[in-house]
């Protein structure tokens, strides 16, 4: 798996206000820190801002899912992935795998 730009990520308008951007840490190796831009933000476009917030939260969400998965493997009967694994555990593990490119 290729590692993502380390968190925390933040979101903000650029200086001209023409793009809403998501940045990672500027000190990341071989990284400009830019994750993505959403061009031409429209005043009052709450969806674009919500998308930027969600994208910026991705590293924290992934870390929380990984921590949950480790906890669930150590403290319950869901280690083996059998038929009795609750749907929310299956979804959490699938999201971790997607984030890892698996």
C-alpha positions in Angstrom: 0.0 0.0 0.0 1.2 3.5 -0.8 0.9 5.6 2.3 -1.2 8.8 2.1 0.0 12.2 3.0 0.2 12.3 6.8 -2.5 14.1 8.7 -3.8 16.3 10.0 -5.4 17.7 6.8 -7.1 21.1 6.6 -9.3 22.9 4.2 -9.5 26.5 3.2 -10.1 28.9 0.3 -7.1 30.0 -1.7 -6.0 33.6 -1.5 -8.1 34.7 -4.5 -11.2 32.7 -3.3 -11.4 30.8 -6.5 -10.6 27.3 -5.2 -11.4 25.4 -2.0 -8.4 23.3 -1.2 -7.5 20.4 1.1 -3.9 20.2 2.3 -1.9 17.7 4.2 1.2 18.4 6.3 3.7 20.5 4.4 6.6 18.7 6.0 5.6 15.3 4.5 8.4 13.7 2.5 8.1 14.4 -1.3 4.9 16.2 -0.8 3.6 19.7 -1.7 0.9 19.1 0.9 -1.9 19.6 -1.6 -4.5 16.8 -1.5 -7.1 18.3 -3.8 -8.8 21.5 -5.0 -12.4 22.1 -5.7 -12.6 24.9 -8.3 -15.0 27.8 -8.5 -16.6 27.6 -5.1 -20.0 29.3 -5.2 -20.9 31.5 -2.2 -23.4 29.6 -0.2 -22.3 26.3 -1.7 -22.6 24.3 1.5 -22.1 21.0 -0.2 -18.6 21.9 -1.5 -17.6 23.0 2.0 -19.1 19.8 3.5 -17.1 17.7 1.0 -13.9 19.6 1.8 -14.5 19.0 5.5 -15.1 15.2 4.9 -12.0 14.9 2.7 -9.9 16.7 5.3 -11.1 14.4 8.0 -10.1 11.2 6.1 -6.8 10.5 8.0 -8.6 10.8 11.3 -11.5 8.6 10.2 -9.1 5.9 9.0 -7.1 6.0 12.2 -10.3 5.6 14.2 -11.4 2.7 12.2 -8.0 1.0 12.5 -8.1 1.5 16.3 -11.7 0.1 16.5 -10.7 -2.9 14.4 -7.7 -3.7 16.6 -9.9 -3.3 19.7 -12.6 -5.6 18.2 -10.1 -8.3 17.3 -8.7 -8.3 20.8 -12.0 -8.1 22.8 -14.6 -10.1 21.0 -15.5 -13.2 19.1 -15.3 -11.5 15.7 -11.6 -12.2 15.1 -12.2 -14.9 12.4 -14.7 -13.1 10.2 -17.3 -15.8 10.6 -21.0 -15.6 10.0 -21.7 -14.0 13.4 -19.7 -10.9 12.6 -22.0 -7.9 12.9 -22.6 -5.8 9.7 -21.0 -2.7 11.2 -17.7 -4.6 11.8 -17.7 -5.9 8.2 -18.3 -2.4 6.9 -15.5 -0.9 9.1 -13.1 -3.6 7.9 -14.1 -3.1 4.2 -13.6 0.7 4.5 -10.0 0.1 5.9 -9.3 -2.2 3.1 -10.5 0.3 0.5 -8.4 3.0 2.0 -5.4 0.7 1.8 -6.1 0.0 -1.9 -6.9 -3.7 -1.2 
